[in-house]
């Protein structure tokens, strides 16, 4: 399961990119959104890694 964590940010970025293209925004306009996606996923993945080491 942990080996698939890299798919979560890729999927969320793909959805965000699709949203930007659908509403005629550029990637530069949505750059802040990509940053939020990566920050959110880093926190979630960090939490799960921490729990993995604490419960091991």
C-alpha positions as CSV (number, residue, x, y, z in Angstrom):
1,X,0.0,0.0,0.0
2,X,2.8,2.5,0.9
3,X,4.4,1.9,-2.4
4,X,1.4,3.4,-4.1
5,X,1.4,6.7,-2.2
6,X,3.1,8.5,-5.1
7,X,-0.1,8.0,-7.1
8,X,-2.1,10.2,-4.9
9,X,-0.4,13.5,-5.8
10,X,-0.2,12.5,-9.5
11,X,-3.9,11.8,-9.6
12,X,-4.8,15.1,-7.7
13,X,-2.5,17.1,-10.0
14,X,-4.1,15.5,-13.1
15,X,-7.6,16.4,-11.8
16,X,-6.4,20.0,-11.1
17,X,-4.9,20.2,-14.6
18,X,-8.1,19.0,-16.1
19,X,-10.1,21.6,-14.1
20,X,-7.7,24.4,-15.3
21,X,-8.0,23.4,-18.9
22,X,-11.8,23.0,-18.7
23,X,-12.2,26.5,-17.3
24,X,-9.6,28.1,-19.7
25,X,-7.0,28.8,-17.1
26,X,-3.3,28.4,-17.7
27,X,-1.0,26.3,-15.6
28,X,0.7,29.4,-14.4
29,X,-2.7,30.6,-13.1
30,X,-3.1,27.4,-11.1
31,X,0.5,27.1,-9.8
32,X,-0.6,27.9,-6.3
33,X,-3.1,25.1,-6.4
34,X,-0.3,22.6,-7.4
35,X,1.7,23.9,-4.4
36,X,-1.3,23.2,-2.1
37,X,-1.7,19.7,-3.5
38,X,1.9,18.8,-2.9
39,X,1.9,20.3,0.6
40,X,-1.3,18.5,1.5
41,X,0.0,15.2,0.2
42,X,3.3,15.6,2.0
43,X,1.5,16.1,5.3
44,X,-0.7,13.0,4.7
45,X,2.2,10.8,3.6
46,X,4.3,12.0,6.5
47,X,1.6,11.2,8.9
48,X,1.2,7.6,7.5
49,X,5.0,7.1,7.6
50,X,5.1,8.3,11.2
51,X,2.3,5.9,12.2
52,X,4.0,3.1,10.4
53,X,7.2,3.6,12.5
54,X,5.3,4.2,15.7
55,X,3.2,1.1,15.4
56,X,6.0,-1.2,14.1
